[in-house]
Amino acid sequence: MTRPRYVRLYEDSEGRFISDQDYSTWTEAELMPAIDIELVKEVVRLVTKEEETEQAEKIKELERSFARQSIEIEQFLGRALGFPWYKDDPKNFPNATESDGVCVGDHTPESLAAQAANALNQLKERINLLQTEISRLKAEKTLCSS
């Protein structure tokens, strides 16, 4: 049987390369001379470019997701820390509503988390002082009652 001189590949409507012949029965020795190396390089280049494009799109989507999440975290922490609302400053932010959130300025989620942790520690210290004062007043009341 006479083998064709070149392997012919065609790109289908879905971007896959197909052949008009069945080369599955060929031996490597028969197939290697028939392969157009430049065509193989072009196919590899196209596949690599497509994979890079897909990876770039995935990276961009992850970046967008990260940005959305960062804004949500900033808004949550900003509200909890009592940052000013955009809606409360109509001079600088006309038509702002509650959905516009609070103004956290140059803060990042990390800096706001650090500020929240600091506020939490201050509140814990205040609670301890108040509990100590309550205990002292109870003890003083007990002494006065006796």
C-alpha positions as CSV (number, residue, x, y, z in Angstrom):
1,M,0.0,0.0,0.0
2,T,1.4,3.4,-0.9
3,R,1.4,5.9,1.9
4,P,0.8,9.6,1.2
5,R,3.8,11.8,1.4
6,Y,2.4,14.2,4.0
7,V,0.0,13.9,6.9
8,R,-2.8,16.4,6.2
9,L,-4.5,18.0,9.1
10,Y,-7.5,20.2,9.0
11,E,-8.9,22.5,11.7
12,D,-12.5,21.7,12.4
13,S,-15.2,24.2,13.5
14,E,-14.2,23.7,17.2
15,G,-10.5,24.4,16.6
16,R,-9.4,20.8,16.7
17,F,-7.0,19.4,14.2
18,I,-8.3,16.4,12.3
19,S,-7.1,14.3,9.4
20,D,-8.8,12.9,6.4
21,Q,-6.9,9.6,6.8
22,D,-6.5,7.0,9.6
23,Y,-2.9,7.1,10.6
24,S,-3.4,4.8,13.6
25,T,-2.1,1.8,11.8
26,W,1.1,3.4,10.6
27,T,4.4,2.5,12.2
28,E,6.6,5.3,13.6
29,A,9.0,4.7,10.7
30,E,6.2,5.2,8.2
31,L,4.7,8.2,10.0
32,M,7.9,10.3,10.7
33,P,8.8,11.1,7.1
34,A,5.2,12.1,6.4
35,I,5.0,14.6,9.2
36,D,5.4,18.2,8.2
37,I,7.5,19.5,11.0
38,E,6.7,23.1,10.4
39,L,3.0,22.3,10.6
40,V,3.5,20.4,13.9
41,K,5.4,23.5,15.2
42,E,2.5,25.7,14.2
43,V,0.0,23.4,15.8
44,V,2.0,23.4,19.0
45,R,2.3,27.2,18.9
46,L,-1.5,27.5,18.4
47,V,-2.3,25.1,21.2
48,T,0.2,26.8,23.5
49,K,-1.2,30.2,22.7
50,E,-4.7,29.0,23.4
51,E,-3.6,27.5,26.8
52,E,-1.8,30.8,27.7
53,T,-5.0,32.7,26.7
54,E,-7.1,30.4,28.9
55,Q,-4.6,30.8,31.8
56,A,-4.6,34.6,31.4
57,E,-8.4,34.7,31.5
58,K,-8.4,32.5,34.6
59,I,-5.9,34.8,36.3
60,K,-7.9,37.9,35.4
61,E,-11.1,36.3,36.8
62,L,-9.2,35.4,40.0
63,E,-7.9,39.0,40.2
64,R,-11.5,40.4,39.8
65,S,-12.7,38.0,42.5
66,F,-9.9,39.0,44.8
67,A,-10.7,42.7,44.2
68,R,-14.4,42.2,44.9
69,Q,-13.7,40.2,48.1
70,S,-11.2,42.9,49.3
71,I,-13.9,45.6,48.8
72,E,-16.4,43.5,50.7
73,I,-14.0,43.0,53.6
74,E,-13.0,46.7,53.7
75,Q,-16.7,47.7,53.8
76,F,-17.5,45.1,56.5
77,L,-14.6,46.2,58.7
78,G,-15.1,49.9,57.9
79,R,-18.7,49.7,59.1
80,A,-17.7,47.8,62.2
81,L,-15.0,50.4,63.0
82,G,-17.4,53.3,62.5
83,F,-15.9,54.8,59.4
84,P,-18.1,57.6,57.9
85,W,-20.8,56.8,55.3
86,Y,-20.6,58.3,51.8
87,K,-24.4,59.0,52.2
88,D,-23.7,61.2,55.2
89,D,-21.6,63.6,53.1
90,P,-23.9,64.8,50.3
91,K,-21.7,67.8,49.6
92,N,-18.8,65.6,48.4
93,F,-20.8,62.5,47.5
94,P,-24.2,63.7,46.0
95,N,-26.7,60.9,45.5
96,A,-24.8,58.5,47.6
97,T,-26.9,55.9,49.3
98,E,-26.3,53.3,52.0
99,S,-25.4,50.8,49.2
100,D,-22.3,52.9,48.4
101,G,-20.9,52.0,51.8
102,V,-18.4,53.7,54.0
103,C,-15.3,55.6,53.1
104,V,-12.2,53.7,54.2
105,G,-9.7,55.9,52.4
106,D,-6.3,54.3,51.7
107,H,-6.9,51.4,54.1
108,T,-6.6,47.8,52.9
109,P,-8.3,44.8,54.3
110,E,-5.1,44.0,56.3
111,S,-4.8,47.5,57.8
112,L,-8.5,47.5,58.7
113,A,-8.1,44.0,60.3
114,A,-5.2,45.3,62.3
115,Q,-7.2,48.3,63.4
116,A,-10.2,46.0,64.3
117,A,-7.9,43.7,66.3
118,N,-6.5,46.7,68.2
119,A,-10.0,48.0,69.0
120,L,-11.0,44.5,70.1
121,N,-8.0,44.4,72.5
122,Q,-8.8,47.8,73.9
123,L,-12.4,46.6,74.5
124,K,-11.2,43.5,76.3
125,E,-8.9,45.7,78.5
126,R,-11.9,47.9,79.3
127,I,-14.1,44.9,80.1
128,N,-11.4,43.6,82.5
129,L,-11.2,47.0,84.2
130,L,-14.9,47.2,84.6
131,Q,-15.1,43.7,86.0
132,T,-12.4,44.5,88.4
133,E,-14.3,47.7,89.5
134,I,-17.6,45.7,89.8
135,S,-15.8,43.1,92.0
136,R,-14.3,45.9,94.1
137,L,-17.7,47.6,94.5
138,K,-19.4,44.3,95.5
139,A,-16.7,43.6,98.1
140,E,-17.1,47.2,99.4
141,K,-20.9,46.8,99.6
142,T,-20.4,43.5,101.4
143,L,-18.1,45.1,104.0
144,C,-20.6,48.0,104.5
145,S,-23.5,45.6,105.0
146,S,-21.8,43.6,107.7
